[in-house]
Amino acid sequence: MPTCPLCNGVTVASRESISVERVIKMYKKLLGIDVAGEFGELSFIDCNRCNDCDLIYFSPAVSGSEHFYEMLQTFNWYYMAEKNEYEFARNFVKPTDDVLEIGSGKGAFAKLINGRSYLGLEFSQEAQRLAAENGVKVFNESIQHHCITNAQTYDVVCSFQVLEHVADIRTFIKSAIVCLKDSGLLILSTPSSDSFSASVSNFILDMPPHHITRWSDASYKNLANIFNLELVELWHEPLQHIHREFYAQTMLTKWVMKLLRQKTSVWNDSITYRLISLACRLPSKLLSKFFLGCLFMPRGISATAIFRKNTEVWGIK
Ligand SMILES: [Zn+2]
């Protein structure tokens, strides 16, 4: 029986089993990379929605190896230097703040803020090298290790688009909170399962070995409850310009599937789905080019949650 990595719950609201062989084939077809070694002997992975905290988690929690991320880093689009959440989060950093960023990449966020001090934690050696070139201080250390000697050190601990890759969520969050001073802010940003991305079938970059969890507004609220944090803000980015066609294609396909009484699922490579998806391609292009953004601006993929630590009450339930 799988256990929810956030709340330890064992009941699921929904479960879908996905063939590992099909995921491997899709990676090969779309990105030209071989991820077979990441799954070992596994034949299926399950996508579960926790009944207690609403977190969507894959089990077993297959997280990508260093080799897997090296393959992804060869694509220019993988590390975006600008993120909407950076612009949002920088408003919460004061000039007197000591800032820690977990998974800092090449230090793009450090360049945007005006805090008293900044330290990034990053495993990628290439990212560390680029950060050093930019004059950004980065350590090759896990947050679990860093918190041992840096308790109550930072005013802000932030992590952008990292949590969804992490297998051991509870020690990751707990260690981040340990590093915070009293009333310090924890800033977490992930793709949101309350955005259109949750309706994308066969979204290989939003499942193992890349992402292990999917976060909704409800799961963020439950995170605050589990760790006795105050949820200060929950912000959704507006749809990014580069995602307009992706959004239109997803929503149009979903609408036609519903019209034809077909079920939308995490994985669907049926002929019906493929034909509908293909038929929606041109109308999606037109829709995104001429209407989207003029008529309304949908929610984008990423969400950012700001939590405040209250030392007197914090602790894991
Ligand atoms: Zn849960």
Residues whose N, C-alpha, C, O or C-beta is under 5 A from the ligand:
A	BS01	ZN	C4 L6 C7 N8 G9 C50 D52 C53 D54 L55
